[in-house]
Amino acid sequence: MSRPERALILGAGQGSRLLPLTEQLPKCLLDLGAGRSMLEWQLRGLAEAGIGEVVIVTGFRSDLVEQALQHITPPGMTVRTLFNPFYKLADNLASCWMARAELQRPCLVLNGDTLFEPEIARRLLAAPAAPITVTIDRKPDYDADDMKVEVEGDRLRAIGKTLSAERVNGESIGFLRFEADGAALFVAELERTMRTAEGPGLWYLSAINRLAGAGADIRVASIEGLQWGELDFPADLTHARNLTSGWLEGNAVAHIAEVSAAA
């Protein structure tokens, strides 16, 4: 298995369910605590896991994202943007299709609204070799907006928001790893789907669902016990800020302990 060194972040959307907070600011730039945006937390988490190159698919207020990157890019990391001019008309499958040239080698793909602690990225990178690996969490019950999964062992059988309750045994957090062969399968499915009438309006995970249904070798990596969150609704913003507050406090405590041990 070749270790991915590049990550693709899908950050073209406005985040209309967070209006008026996102009226002039993409949700990836909302402050989640200590002056750090979702995007900055994501870049820091990827950098801590050893990812050195990131490509961000932008759309709504791409100018603000590009300005922010001048100040929030971690040292040693290379970040590029790819503008999706169709972000108002299409969903993130189209963003993946536009970025398909970036999927020519092992790569991580991350939703632009997924907050994660760095250990999640490290666990995904350390998962057993597979063409495609989907990170999943588990909880007692799932709501209509969850990206639900059906898993058999470590094999993904289906993924989607409308899976029937009796099939569901996990939830995708929107963070995937592709090896070169898995990326090629994914790109071929993107090409096929974008030629259909409904293609531009679909989520990219619908392509993963079709591949799984056709028998592709898609595995899951459980991140149970680790902290993450999605940013879709105002209540999610509160949850995300609570998470980052705890992380900052934990880092401060760890730093004090290191200083004390060195004294």
N, C-alpha and C positions, 0 to 999 in steps of 0.2 A: 504494500500500500504506500502510495506517495502522499506525504503529509501536505495538505492544502496550506498555501502561504498567502492566498488571496481570499477576500470576502466581498460579496456583493450585497449591498444594503438597498432594499426597495423603499425609497422615501419620497415618491412623487406626489402622494396625496396631500390634500389640505387638512383633513381631519374635521369634516363638517359636523360630526356629532359632538364636537367640542366647542362649537360656536357659542358665544362670540370670542372666545379666547384665540381661536384660529382665524379670525376674520382677516388679519394681515400677517399672520405668523404661522408657518407650517408647524404641525404638532411635534415634529422631530426637534424643534427648537424651543419648545416650552420648558421653562425652568422646573427641574425636578428636585432642586435643593442645592445649596451652596453655589448658586449661580451656574450650575451645570445643566445642560439640556439633555434630552433623551439621546441625541446624536453623540454628544460628548461622552456620556456614560457608555454608550455602545463602543465607540472607538477605544476608550480606555480599557474596556473589558477584552476586546479583541487583541489589543496590544499586549496585555498581561498574559494572554494565552499564546503569544508568539506570532500573531498574524502581522505581517509587515506591509501588506498592500490592501487597500480598500477602494472599491468602486461604488459610488453612490448614485443611484438613479434618482434624479430630481425632477420636479415638475412645478408645483405651486410655489411661488416666491423662491425660485432657484437662486436668485441673486442674493437673498439673505443667507441661504445655506452656504453659498460660496464665500461670502464675507465671513461667516462664522468659522469656516474651516481654517482661515488664516490664523485663528487664535486657539482653536481647540484640538488641532491635530497633534497627537502624541509625538514626542521626539523619536526619530528613526522610522516613523511610519509614512508611507506614501499614499496619498488620497487623491483620487480623481473623481470628477462628476460626469454623468452622462444624462443629458436632458431629454426627457420624454415629452414632446409637445402635445401628446394626445391624452395627458393625464386627466383632463376633465371628461373625456369621452370613453375611456377604457379603464379596466381594472389592472391588477398587478401582473396578470399573465402577459399582458402586452408589454409591461416594463421588462419582464424577463426576456421576452422575444427581442426587444430592442437591445438588450445586453447580451444576446446569445454569443457574440464574438468573445465575450469575457469568460465563457464557459468551455474553453478549449482545453482546459487542464483542471486538476483537482481544485475545488473551490467550496467555500461556505456561502450559503444564501440565507439572509436574515431579513425578516420583516422590519420595516422602519419604525414600527411602534412596539417592539418587543424589548423590554428592559430585562437584563439578566446579570447575575453575579458572574465574575470571571470563571469560576469553577465549572459553570455550565459549558462554556466554550472549551475548556480543557477536557471535560468529560466527553464531549462530542468528538474532539480530535483524537482521543484515546480509544474510542469505541472500535470493536473488531472491524476488520476490512469488509466493505460492502460497496456495491456500485452507488447506492443511494442510502443515506441514513437520516432518519427523521427523529428529532428529539421529542420525547413525550413526557407528560406528567400524568399522575393519576389522582383522583379525588372521589369522594363518595357519590356525587351526582354531577350532572352536566346540564348547562342551560342551552337555549336555542342559538346563542351567539358563539358558543365554543366550537372550535375546529376539532371535531371528535374523530377518534380513530378506532378501528377494529384490528386487534393484534392477535396473532396466534404464535405463541412463543416469542421470538424476537422478530417475527416476520410481519410486515404491514400487509393487511388484506384490503383495507378500505380507509378512506379519509374524506371527511366532509361534514358540513354543519347539519345536514338533514339525515344522518344515519339514525336508524331506529334504536331505541334505548336498549333493546336486548342484544344488540351487536356491539355496543360501545364499551370499551374497557381502557380508555385513555384519551388524552387530549394533546394535540400538536401545539407546541409553543411558538412555531414559526421560525425555526432555526434548523437548517439542513446541511448535510455534508455530501458533496458529490465527488466521486472518483472520476477519472477521465471517461471510463466506459459508461458510467451512470449519467454523466453530463451529456454525453452524445445521445443517449436514449431520450433524455429530457428535452434537449434541443430539437430532436426530430419530432417529438410530440408537440412542442410549441409551434413548430412550423406547420404541422398538420392542423392543429386547432385554430391557428390564426387565419387559416383559409376558409373557416366556417363562419356562418353569419353570427353565431353567438360567441365566437372566440374572444374578441376584444373585451367583452364584458365579464369574462370569467376570472376567478382566482387562479393563480399558478398551481395551487395545490390540487385543483381539479385535474391537471395534467398528471400529477403524481398518482391520483386515484385511478385514472385510466391505465397507467402503466402497471399499477398493482393488480388491477383487475385482469390485465392481459398476462399476468404471471411473472412480471419483472421482479428481480431479486432486490427488494427494498426492505431494509432492516430498521429497527427502532433502537434508540438509546434512551433509557430512562434517566430523568434528572430529578426523580422523587427526592424530597428532602432539601433541595436547593431552592433558592429564591429567584423569582421572576415575576413579571407582570406585563399585561398589555395595556395600551393607552388608547382607548376608544371613547370612553364616556367620562364625564366630570368625576364620578366616584373613583375611576381608575387613576386619576391624577393624585387623589389623596393617598391611595394605596401605594403608588409609585414613590411619592415623597416620603412616606413612612419607611419604605424599603431603603431608599438612599440615605435617609437620616440614620438608620441603624448601621448601614455599611460605613458611613463616615465616623460614627461613634466607635465602631469596632476597630477601624483603622487607627483612630487616635489612641485607643487603649493599647493596641499592639505596639504603636510607636513609643509610648511611654514605657512599656515593658522592655523594649529593646534598649532604650536609653538607660534605664535603671540597671539592666544586666551588664551594660558596657561600662558603667561608672565604677 
